[in-house]
Amino acid sequence: QVQVVESGGGSVQAGGSLRLSCAVIGSPSNIDAINWYRQAPGKQREMVAGVGSNGGIKYGDSVKGRFTISLDNAKSTVYLKMNGLKPEDTAVYYCSVATSGPTKDYWGQGTQVTVSS
């Protein structure tokens, strides 16, 4: 049984920082990528950052230069360090583990990030 558990959300003022954690429990096989998404009320889900099985990293345009994704293999945890937070970063942040053979995405329950001006 694979579980994805996010933590680290909270409320901060603009310009502040938070670090989100995504713990992957159950050792899924054939992980293709682990991605962070976010969804604000009334808006579409947006890809924030991701790390591939080959170590490749990608960021959404709106967070480049401010957010950093990193992977701790020993802890089976992916981190999202968010600096220079803006009110428009307010959203529920979700972690997703994409696997293949068969193709399946595992999602966490999300963690709320609120940035006040």
Protein Blocks (a to p, Z undefined) as FASTA:
>chain_A
ZZdddehiacddehiacddddddehiaghifbdcdddddehiacddfbdcdfkopacddf
klgokaccdddfklopacdddehiafklgccdddddddehiadddddebjaddddZZ
